[in-house]
Amino acid sequence: PIRFVDFSAPIRNEQGQVIGVLGAHVNWRWVEELVDEAASALQLHAFIINRGGTVVLQTDAVAGDLSTLRSFRSAALGVVSTENEVWPDGQTYFASAVPQFSYGSLPPFGWSMVARLDPGFAEDAKDRFGIEMLAFGIAVFVLMLVLFGVIAAILLRPMLSLVTNLQQLALGQATPFIREHRRFKEATILSDALVL
């Protein structure tokens, strides 16, 4: 297994002549952790392959021959592709090949990447969206009920008070002081009629 990756770059003088070489030794485990963290954060699986089609790094253990997949063939050829294909485990995945996989100013090393989304990813997103829309609909419904209740209380309370007073007067019973209501026209007319 790969344990280290060596980087080197020429050091040149003012005339452009090579006067030395700068080398760096990178622990491969660090690269694996970096790719694992990035793949986990993006909720996908990443497969880094060389031009020969050999998987150099993968974030998911897959049994079977991956070289027969269209996405891996595209990555080995350095061609961009997006596929919906059946993998060796029998599942259909959405896979995308990214040629010239590199980071920042680092050279690509002839590596490509195949990124694969699990089939449940879209279903989970759809389910989350459905739950969020249901929660939003319930919140709007409750808000409308509260708003309707407040409006009904503002409009109906004076009318109910006036109707009660009218019933008492019609039955010849004593009524308490009739408060004048001026919130809307009908309440004002009834209130004025009772006061007279």
Rosetta blueprint (number, residue, H / E / L):
1 P L
2 I L
3 R L
4 F E
5 V E
6 D E
7 F E
8 S E
9 A E
10 P E
11 I E
12 R E
13 N L
14 E L
15 Q L
16 G L
17 Q L
18 V E
19 I E
20 G E
21 V E
22 L E
23 G E
24 A E
25 H E
26 V E
27 N E
28 W H
29 R H
30 W H
31 V H
32 E H
33 E H
34 L H
35 V H
36 D H
37 E H
38 A H
39 A H
40 S H
41 A H
42 L H
43 Q L
44 L L
45 H E
46 A E
47 F E
48 I E
49 I E
50 N L
51 R L
52 G L
53 G L
54 T L
55 V E
56 V E
57 L E
58 Q E
59 T L
60 D L
61 A L
62 V L
63 A L
64 G L
65 D L
66 L L
67 S L
68 T L
69 L L
70 R H
71 S H
72 F H
73 R H
74 S H
75 A H
76 A H
77 L H
78 G L
79 V L
80 V L
81 S E
82 T E
83 E E
84 N E
85 E E
86 V E
87 W L
88 P L
89 D L
90 G L
91 Q L
92 T E
93 Y E
94 F E
95 A E
96 S E
97 A E
98 V E
99 P L
100 Q L
101 F L
102 S L
103 Y L
104 G L
105 S L
106 L L
107 P L
108 P L
109 F L
110 G L
111 W L
112 S E
113 M E
114 V E
115 A E
116 R E
117 L E
118 D L
119 P L
120 G H
121 F H
122 A H
123 E H
124 D H
125 A H
126 K H
127 D H
128 R H
129 F H
130 G H
131 I H
132 E H
133 M H
134 L H
135 A H
136 F H
137 G H
138 I H
139 A H
140 V H
141 F H
142 V H
143 L H
144 M H
145 L H
146 V H
147 L H
148 F H
149 G H
150 V H
151 I H
152 A H
153 A H
154 I H
155 L H
156 L H
157 R H
158 P H
159 M H
160 L H
161 S H
162 L H
163 V H
164 T H
165 N H
166 L H
167 Q H
168 Q H
169 L H
170 A H
171 L L
172 G L
173 Q L
174 A L
175 T L
176 P L
177 F L
178 I L
179 R L
180 E L
181 H L
182 R L
183 R L
184 F L
185 K H
186 E H
187 A H
188 T H
189 I H
190 L H
191 S H
192 D H
193 A H
194 L H
195 V H
196 L L
